[in-house]
Amino acid sequence: MGSEERHRLMGLAARAMYGWPWMFVAHCADAGVWKSWAFGERRYNRAPFAYADPVIRYLSV
């Protein structure tokens, strides 16, 4: 990738990470997404910690 493409990609990543994990949890709750849906077929111990921790803490029934 060229420098312009990397810059654009980092900008998109920064927008996606804004307010992490609170914005993520709020959007999931608004959409009715629970822990079992967020992990799908994956096991909890195989998901990255940064994703699994907020899902387990805040999206459990």
Secondary structure, 3 states (H helix, E strand, C coil): CCHHHHHHHHHHHHHHHCCCCHHHHHHHHHHCCCHHHHHCCCCHHHCCHHHHHHHHHHCCC
